[in-house]
Amino acid sequence: MEYSLSFDGVVFRYPDTAEPALKELSFKVPKGSRTAVLGHNGSGKSTLFLQAVGVLRPQQGGITVSGRPLVYSRKELARLRRTAGLVFQDPEQQLILSTPQDDISFGLRGIGMDEREIRLRCSEVVELLRLEEFKDKPIHQLSLGQKKRTALAGVLAMEPELILLDEPTAYLDPMSEAQLLSGLENIHAAGTTVVIATHDMNLAYRWADWIIVLDRGSCLAEGTAGEIFGGHTALQEAGLGLPLLAELWYSLPEGLTAGYPAPRTAGDFKAALQQLLGSTGSGV
């Protein structure tokens, strides 16, 4: 299996803190996966992301991105910016120009790209994330969801192999969340590895196919969504509850659900329930 991101025994301590933010952290993110990094606030999710894109440097251990060990020379960090992109939780930390169109093109101009290619790339990401109706609107007039999609577009324009998003759906209304997740689906379908950090268990359950569970800077478990949510142990150890659908499913009698995969969406749950009740002759 190929991996887009690997941490091997990474240790990092912020200045003037007693406990390290990352404690010999090791995990792997499969290439092409939709990965969710789960953990409470303070578990190390944001620090992990800053390490992955070279903003912070580990005091111990190593990081590999797209098969290449992370090196902290100016040349290698510039290459890394085109390989792995980070979207911050607060888009205000990322958006610096007056309109989405200007902001999306900013990073491309920074690497000296030809203006014709810049226009083409911007047009592609604007269409992919459905930003056409407000691409020339002042950024301060955009909703939070629109700002988050604009920040994602600016990263996506660099055509990275790996995109990391820190709490991407935090504070979004249901429609804005759906629009953002739709954009992520399009990005993933194009072959990009997408990693989100979240403590929204319901989102992780329905969206991710690979799960990493963090607690106080350490990886408690990593594996497929079925392994992590089906086992429960690591989630309980990290103080994380089960997603609602999983809790409902595992509350059913084991004899009834044996042999059936746990449903990950409301639609799948309804279909599974209809099949289960039909097989017992109960009807729906």
C-alpha positions in Angstrom: 0.0 0.0 0.0 1.2 3.5 -0.8 0.9 6.3 1.7 0.4 10.0 1.3 1.5 10.9 4.8 3.5 9.0 7.5 4.6 10.1 10.9 7.3 8.0 12.6 7.9 8.6 16.4 7.3 12.4 16.1 7.8 14.4 19.3 7.0 18.1 19.5 6.8 20.4 22.5 5.8 24.0 22.4 8.0 26.4 24.3 7.3 26.8 28.0 4.9 23.8 28.2 5.5 20.8 30.4 3.8 18.2 28.3 4.7 17.6 24.6 1.9 18.3 22.1 2.9 15.2 20.1 4.3 12.1 21.9 6.2 9.7 19.7 3.3 10.0 17.2 3.3 7.3 14.5 0.6 6.7 11.9 0.1 6.4 8.1 -2.5 7.9 5.7 -3.2 5.6 2.7 -2.9 7.3 -0.7 -6.2 8.2 -2.2 -8.1 7.8 1.1 -10.6 10.0 2.9 -9.1 10.1 6.3 -10.5 11.5 9.5 -8.3 12.4 12.4 -10.4 12.2 15.6 -9.8 13.6 19.0 -10.9 16.2 21.5 -9.6 19.7 21.5 -6.0 19.6 22.7 -5.4 16.0 21.4 -2.8 17.3 18.9 -4.8 17.4 15.6 -3.9 21.0 14.6 -0.2 20.5 15.7 -0.1 17.4 13.5 -1.3 19.3 10.5 1.2 22.1 11.0 4.0 19.5 11.2 2.7 17.8 8.0 3.2 21.0 6.0 6.5 22.0 7.5 5.2 25.0 9.5 6.4 23.3 12.7 9.5 21.0 12.9 9.6 17.9 15.1 12.2 17.7 17.8 12.3 14.0 17.3 11.1 11.5 14.7 10.5 11.9 11.0 7.7 12.7 8.6 7.2 11.4 5.0 4.9 13.2 2.5 4.1 11.4 -0.8 7.0 9.0 -0.3 9.6 11.7 0.4 11.1 12.4 3.8 10.3 16.0 4.9 13.4 18.1 4.6 13.5 21.7 5.9 15.6 23.5 3.3 13.9 26.4 1.5 13.9 24.5 -1.8 12.3 21.4 -0.2 9.7 23.4 1.7 8.7 25.2 -1.5 8.2 21.8 -3.1 6.2 20.6 -0.1 3.8 23.6 -0.5 2.9 22.2 -4.0 2.5 18.6 -2.7 0.5 19.1 0.5 -1.9 21.9 1.3 -3.5 23.0 4.6 -6.9 24.7 5.0 -7.1 26.3 8.4 -10.2 26.1 10.6 -10.6 29.9 10.5 -10.5 31.0 6.8 -9.7 34.6 8.0 -6.2 33.3 8.8 -5.8 32.3 5.1 -7.6 34.8 2.9 -5.6 37.9 2.3 -6.8 39.6 -0.9 -10.1 41.4 -1.7 -12.0 38.8 -3.8 -12.0 35.0 -4.1 -10.7 35.3 -7.7 -7.7 37.4 -6.5 -7.0 35.2 -3.5 -7.1 31.9 -5.4 -4.6 33.2 -7.9 -2.2 34.7 -5.3 -0.3 31.5 -4.5 0.1 30.7 -8.2 1.6 34.1 -8.9 3.9 33.6 -5.9 5.5 30.6 -7.7 5.9 32.5 -10.9 3.2 30.7 -13.0 2.3 32.0 -16.4 -0.9 34.2 -16.4 -2.6 32.0 -18.9 -2.1 29.0 -16.8 -3.2 30.9 -13.7 -6.5 31.8 -15.4 -7.0 28.2 -16.4 -6.3 26.8 -12.9 -8.6 29.4 -11.3 -11.4 28.7 -13.7 -11.1 25.0 -12.9 -11.3 25.3 -9.1 -14.0 27.9 -9.3 -16.1 25.5 -11.3 -15.2 22.5 -9.2 -16.2 24.2 -5.9 -19.1 26.1 -7.4 -17.8 29.6 -6.6 -18.9 31.3 -9.9 -21.7 33.4 -8.4 -19.4 35.1 -5.8 -15.9 34.9 -7.2 -15.7 38.6 -7.7 -17.6 39.6 -4.6 -15.6 41.3 -1.7 -14.5 38.6 0.7 -15.8 40.5 3.7 -19.3 40.1 2.3 -19.1 36.3 2.0 -20.7 33.8 4.4 -18.4 31.6 6.6 -19.2 28.6 4.3 -18.2 30.6 1.2 -15.0 31.8 2.9 -14.1 28.2 3.7 -14.7 27.1 0.1 -12.6 30.0 -1.1 -9.7 29.0 1.2 -10.0 25.5 0.0 -9.9 26.7 -3.6 -6.7 28.6 -3.0 -5.0 25.5 -1.8 -6.5 23.3 -4.5 -5.3 25.6 -7.2 -1.7 24.5 -6.4 -2.8 21.0 -7.4 -1.5 19.2 -4.3 -1.5 15.4 -3.9 -2.6 15.8 -0.3 -5.1 18.2 1.3 -5.5 18.6 5.0 -8.5 20.5 6.5 -8.7 21.5 10.2 -12.3 21.2 11.5 -13.7 22.1 8.0 -17.4 22.0 9.0 -17.1 23.8 12.3 -19.8 26.5 12.8 -21.3 25.9 9.4 -25.0 25.6 8.8 -26.3 22.4 7.2 -26.5 23.8 3.7 -22.9 25.2 3.8 -21.7 22.0 5.2 -23.3 20.0 2.4 -21.7 22.4 -0.2 -18.3 22.0 1.3 -18.5 18.2 1.6 -19.7 18.1 -2.0 -16.6 20.0 -3.0 -14.4 17.5 -1.1 -16.1 14.6 -2.9 -15.2 16.2 -6.2 -11.6 16.7 -5.1 -11.3 13.2 -3.8 -12.8 11.7 -7.0 -10.1 13.5 -9.0 -7.5 11.4 -7.0 -6.5 13.7 -4.2 -5.9 12.3 -0.7 -8.2 14.3 1.7 -7.6 14.4 5.4 -9.8 16.2 7.9 -9.3 16.8 11.6 -12.6 16.7 13.5 -14.4 15.8 16.7 -17.7 15.5 14.8 -18.2 11.7 15.1 -21.2 11.7 12.8 -19.3 13.4 10.0 -16.4 11.1 10.3 -18.6 8.0 10.4 -20.5 8.8 7.2 -17.5 10.4 5.3 -14.2 8.7 6.1 -12.9 5.4 5.0 -9.7 5.6 7.1 -9.6 6.7 10.8 -6.9 7.9 13.1 -7.7 8.3 16.8 -5.6 10.8 18.8 -5.4 11.3 22.5 -3.0 13.7 24.2 -0.6 13.7 21.3 -0.5 9.9 20.7 -2.2 7.7 18.2 -4.4 5.3 20.0 -5.6 3.5 16.9 -5.7 3.7 13.1 -7.6 1.6 10.6 -10.6 1.4 8.4 -13.9 3.0 9.5 -15.4 -0.5 10.1 -12.5 -1.5 12.3 -12.4 1.6 14.5 -16.2 2.2 14.9 -16.9 -1.5 15.2 -14.3 -2.1 17.9 -15.2 0.9 20.0 -12.2 0.5 22.4 -10.0 3.3 21.1 -12.9 5.7 20.9 -13.8 4.9 24.5 -10.2 5.3 25.6 -10.1 8.8 23.9 -13.4 9.8 25.5 -15.2 9.9 22.2 -18.8 8.7 21.8 -20.1 6.5 19.1 -21.8 8.2 16.1 -25.6 8.1 16.4 -26.1 5.6 13.6 -23.4 3.3 14.9 -24.9 3.5 18.4 -28.3 2.6 17.1 -27.0 -0.2 15.0 -24.9 -1.8 17.7 -27.8 -1.5 20.1 -29.8 -4.0 18.0 -29.6 -7.7 19.0 -26.4 -9.3 17.6 -28.3 -12.2 16.3 -30.4 -9.9 14.1 -27.5 -7.9 12.6 -24.9 -10.7 12.3 -23.5 -10.8 8.8 -24.7 -7.3 7.9 -22.2 -4.4 7.5 -22.9 -1.5 9.8 -24.7 1.3 7.8 -22.9 4.6 7.5 -25.7 6.9 6.3 -29.3 7.4 7.3 -30.4 6.0 3.9 -28.2 2.9 4.4 -29.6 2.4 7.9 -33.2 2.6 6.6 -32.4 0.1 3.8 -30.7 -2.3 6.3 -33.6 -2.1 8.7 -36.1 -2.9 6.0 -34.0 -5.9 5.0 -33.6 -7.1 8.5 -37.3 -6.8 9.3 -38.2 -8.3 6.0 -36.0 -11.3 6.7 -37.7 -11.9 10.0 -41.1 -11.6 8.4 -42.0 -8.5 10.5 -42.4 -6.1 7.6 -41.8 -2.3 8.0 
